[in-house]
Amino acid sequence: MTPTRPLAAMGFALVCVAGACKIGNSDNNSGDAADFKQQLSQSFSTNNINGFSNAIHRLLLAATGQAQTGVTLTPITGGVQGSVGVDVDGNGSLETSVNGKLIYLNPATGIAGGANFTLTGITGGAPQTATGSAVIAETAPSVVTISNGTFETHTQTRGNDLSLSSVNLTTDIGGGAYKVTGTADFDFNGLNGRLTFQPSGSEFKIVVSGSGFTTFTIP
């Protein structure tokens, strides 16, 4: 079994769910749609997207057997577990660690047969609890699909609660691009709506819609 290649798929999944909302210090702490928009905007205006993209790159290098800073991989029964360090604020340090595991649906075929993904925690940066799960499949060397995903987090510093459900996404970093397409339902402090991920240049944008607030797009 080669544990490193499937863990790259875990990295893609984490980018989509953990990168969906970067919750930190801000001027707006109202917990409403404006607050949610601000948090999403900060994810794109800071190093969040580049930081996660870099983390994916290091995971892919690890897949070739090259040791990478901030990446740890361990085989477990039926799959792999590990963590990757992420620089989410552009200061050069890997202040955030995303941890999880993959259990193959068919251990004989590895990720080619799909896997159950479990997010076990995010540490560093803003103190938070985080859990998540999804079924993932690597449909091409640079393409991963995520289906029936869920994600929940509570950030102690701000008191925000975010949950995602019905996460169905496709991620593609082929040709140096980083694109995400698909949808996810969200609940942000009781505010309900949908995130629609769409290609935008070499990256992606998120259209946020729901009741009780005006639809907006990030970035």
Backbone torsions as a table, in degrees:
resi	resn	phi	psi	omega
1	MET	NA	137.9	176.1
2	THR	-107.7	103.7	-171.6
3	PRO	-73.6	-22.6	-169.6
4	THR	-75.1	-39.5	-176.5
5	ARG	-62.4	-49.3	178.3
6	PRO	-62.2	-30.5	-178.9
7	LEU	-66.3	-25.1	174.9
8	ALA	-59.4	-37.7	177.6
9	ALA	-64.2	-36.6	175.7
10	MET	-61.0	-38.2	177.8
11	GLY	-61.4	-41.7	177.9
12	PHE	-59.9	-45.2	-179.2
13	ALA	-61.5	-40.8	-178.5
14	LEU	-66.4	-35.0	177.8
15	VAL	-60.4	-40.5	-175.8
16	CYS	-71.4	-39.8	-176.6
17	VAL	-91.0	-45.5	179.8
18	ALA	-73.1	-31.9	179.5
19	GLY	-79.3	-5.4	-176.7
20	ALA	-67.8	-25.8	179.4
21	CYS	-152.4	112.8	176.9
22	LYS	-94.6	106.8	-174.9
23	ILE	-103.7	116.2	179.7
24	GLY	-146.1	-159.8	178.7
25	ASN	-70.1	143.3	179.1
26	SER	-161.1	170.7	178.2
27	ASP	-76.0	-27.3	-176.4
28	ASN	-105.1	115.0	179.2
29	ASN	-126.7	41.5	-174.6
30	SER	-82.6	-17.7	-179.7
31	GLY	74.1	14.5	-178.5
32	ASP	-109.0	-165.1	-177.4
33	ALA	-61.4	-38.3	179.3
34	ALA	-64.3	-39.0	177.8
35	ASP	-64.7	-44.7	179.6
36	PHE	-61.5	-43.6	178.4
37	LYS	-60.7	-41.5	-179.7
38	GLN	-63.4	-42.5	-179.3
39	GLN	-64.7	-42.2	177.9
40	LEU	-65.0	-40.4	179.4
41	SER	-61.5	-40.8	179.1
42	GLN	-63.6	-31.2	179.0
43	SER	-62.7	-33.3	-178.5
44	PHE	-91.9	-31.8	-175.8
45	SER	-79.9	-24.1	175.4
46	THR	-91.0	-158.0	-177.5
47	ASN	-90.4	12.6	-171.9
48	ASN	-56.3	-52.5	-177.4
49	ILE	-65.3	-46.6	178.4
50	ASN	-62.4	-36.9	179.9
51	GLY	-64.0	-43.8	178.3
52	PHE	-69.9	-36.4	177.5
53	SER	-61.9	-41.5	177.5
54	ASN	-63.2	-38.6	178.6
55	ALA	-62.7	-40.7	177.2
56	ILE	-61.6	-43.4	-179.8
57	HIS	-59.1	-43.5	179.7
58	ARG	-66.0	-34.7	176.6
59	LEU	-65.7	-40.2	179.6
60	LEU	-66.1	-37.9	175.5
61	LEU	-65.0	-39.6	176.9
62	ALA	-60.8	-30.7	179.9
63	ALA	-64.0	-23.7	179.1
64	THR	-89.8	3.1	179.0
65	GLY	93.9	4.6	178.7
66	GLN	-88.4	122.3	179.5
67	ALA	-61.6	137.5	-176.9
68	GLN	-128.4	138.9	177.4
69	THR	-60.9	131.8	175.3
70	GLY	81.5	7.3	179.9
71	VAL	-118.2	124.1	174.7
72	THR	-125.5	137.9	-176.2
73	LEU	-134.2	136.5	179.8
74	THR	-140.8	125.1	174.5
75	PRO	-66.8	141.7	173.0
76	ILE	-132.2	171.0	-179.3
77	THR	-59.1	118.2	176.9
78	GLY	81.3	3.7	-178.1
79	GLY	178.1	-144.3	-177.7
80	VAL	-143.0	159.6	170.5
81	GLN	-140.3	157.6	179.9
82	GLY	173.9	-169.1	-178.3
83	SER	-147.5	158.0	175.3
84	VAL	-136.2	134.9	176.9
85	GLY	-83.0	139.9	-176.6
86	VAL	-129.6	135.5	173.0
87	ASP	-94.8	103.0	-174.5
88	VAL	-97.1	-6.3	-177.9
89	ASP	-123.4	3.7	174.2
90	GLY	76.3	18.7	-178.3
91	ASN	-93.4	3.4	176.5
92	GLY	92.2	-9.6	179.5
93	SER	-105.9	150.6	178.8
94	LEU	-90.9	74.8	-171.5
95	GLU	-77.6	-14.9	-178.2
96	THR	-117.4	136.7	177.5
97	SER	-120.2	126.6	179.5
98	VAL	-106.8	126.6	-171.7
99	ASN	-121.0	142.8	179.3
100	GLY	-172.2	-176.3	179.2
101	LYS	-148.6	158.1	177.1
102	LEU	-125.1	130.6	172.5
103	ILE	-115.8	117.9	-174.9
104	TYR	-66.8	141.6	173.0
105	LEU	-69.7	-31.3	176.1
106	ASN	-138.5	96.4	-176.4
107	PRO	-55.1	-26.4	-177.7
108	ALA	-68.7	-29.2	-178.6
109	THR	-106.2	-5.1	179.1
110	GLY	63.9	-142.7	-175.6
111	ILE	-66.0	-21.8	179.6
112	ALA	-60.3	-27.3	179.4
113	GLY	-95.5	4.7	-179.3
114	GLY	90.0	164.1	-178.1
115	ALA	-155.4	151.9	170.6
116	ASN	-87.6	121.8	-178.7
117	PHE	-102.5	136.7	175.9
118	THR	-128.4	123.3	171.7
119	LEU	-86.6	121.1	-176.4
120	THR	-100.3	-12.9	176.9
121	GLY	165.1	158.2	172.8
122	ILE	-127.3	122.3	-178.2
123	THR	-121.0	156.6	-177.7
124	GLY	87.2	163.9	-176.5
125	GLY	69.0	-144.3	178.3
126	ALA	-67.4	127.6	179.3
127	PRO	-56.7	129.5	-179.8
128	GLN	-157.2	156.5	168.1
129	THR	-103.5	145.2	-177.5
130	ALA	-153.8	135.0	174.1
131	THR	-139.1	158.9	178.5
132	GLY	-171.2	165.9	177.6
133	SER	-156.4	157.9	178.4
134	ALA	-171.5	162.8	169.1
135	VAL	-101.1	126.8	-177.2
136	ILE	-123.6	153.3	176.3
137	ALA	-146.0	140.3	176.8
138	GLU	-95.6	103.0	-173.9
139	THR	-88.5	-11.7	176.4
140	ALA	-160.7	166.6	-177.1
141	PRO	-54.3	-31.4	-178.5
142	SER	-117.3	10.8	-175.2
143	VAL	-122.6	129.3	178.0
144	VAL	-130.3	135.8	175.0
145	THR	-105.1	143.8	180.0
146	ILE	-124.8	123.8	-177.6
147	SER	-131.0	151.9	178.3
148	ASN	52.3	40.7	-176.8
149	GLY	-85.1	151.3	174.0
150	THR	-136.0	154.1	179.4
151	PHE	-156.1	135.6	177.4
152	GLU	-138.0	137.2	176.8
153	THR	-147.0	149.5	172.3
154	HIS	-129.9	125.0	-179.8
155	THR	-100.0	115.6	-174.4
156	GLN	-64.3	-36.0	-174.6
157	THR	-68.8	-26.6	-176.9
158	ARG	-117.8	-16.3	179.6
159	GLY	77.1	14.3	179.9
160	ASN	-82.4	144.0	174.1
161	ASP	-118.7	129.3	177.5
162	LEU	-130.3	130.8	172.9
163	SER	-131.9	140.8	175.6
164	LEU	-118.2	142.6	177.2
165	SER	-141.1	165.5	-178.2
166	SER	48.9	45.2	179.3
167	VAL	-79.6	114.4	178.9
168	ASN	-131.9	101.3	-171.3
169	LEU	-132.3	156.3	170.5
170	THR	-124.0	128.8	178.6
171	THR	-114.8	141.2	-176.5
172	ASP	-143.7	120.5	176.2
173	ILE	-115.0	23.3	179.1
174	GLY	-65.2	143.8	176.4
175	GLY	66.3	22.6	179.2
176	GLY	83.5	-3.0	178.0
177	ALA	-83.7	167.0	173.6
178	TYR	-139.5	95.9	-173.8
179	LYS	-119.4	143.2	176.0
180	VAL	-129.6	131.1	175.3
181	THR	-129.9	150.7	178.4
182	GLY	131.2	-164.4	-176.1
183	THR	-139.5	160.7	174.0
184	ALA	-154.6	138.2	174.0
185	ASP	-86.5	145.4	-178.4
186	PHE	-132.8	156.6	169.7
187	ASP	-133.8	113.1	-179.9
188	PHE	-114.8	103.2	-178.5
189	ASN	52.7	39.0	179.3
190	GLY	90.1	-5.8	176.4
191	LEU	-89.4	122.1	-173.3
192	ASN	-106.6	147.2	176.8
193	GLY	-178.2	-162.8	-178.2
194	ARG	-132.4	140.0	172.4
195	LEU	-102.1	125.1	176.4
196	THR	-115.4	115.9	-178.0
197	PHE	-90.7	127.7	-177.3
198	GLN	-133.9	146.3	176.6
199	PRO	-61.5	144.0	176.6
200	SER	-148.9	100.2	-174.7
201	GLY	64.0	-129.8	179.4
202	SER	-93.0	2.4	178.7
203	GLU	-124.6	-135.4	-178.1
204	PHE	-153.8	165.8	174.9
205	LYS	-128.0	163.7	-179.9
206	ILE	-124.5	122.4	173.6
207	VAL	-94.9	122.4	-176.4
208	VAL	-108.2	117.8	-177.8
209	SER	-131.0	158.1	179.6
210	GLY	167.9	-175.1	179.6
211	SER	-95.1	145.9	176.9
212	GLY	90.7	-0.8	177.0
213	PHE	-153.4	161.8	-179.7
214	THR	-82.6	133.6	178.0
215	THR	-54.9	135.3	176.9
216	PHE	-136.2	162.6	-178.0
217	THR	-124.4	136.8	178.5
218	ILE	-121.4	131.2	-4.1
219	PRO	-82.7	NA	NA
